[in-house]
């Protein structure tokens, strides 16, 4: 049951992150400020990986070690 909840969280996280990246690229494709915004998106994506995926991975590793 716990893995199902984590699975929904992972899928939701990926959908939100992808929607933000696609939305920003569509809005900014004809503007001249794409390189500046690209840096902000990359920093946001890295922060997303650290603060969302980091705890998920540590939780999964902890559960895996408890099963053994």
Buried (B, 14 or more C-beta within 10 A) or exposed (E): EEEEEBEEEBEEBEEEBEEBBEEBEEEBEEEEEBEEBEEEBEEBEEEBEEEBBEEEEEEBEEEEEEEE
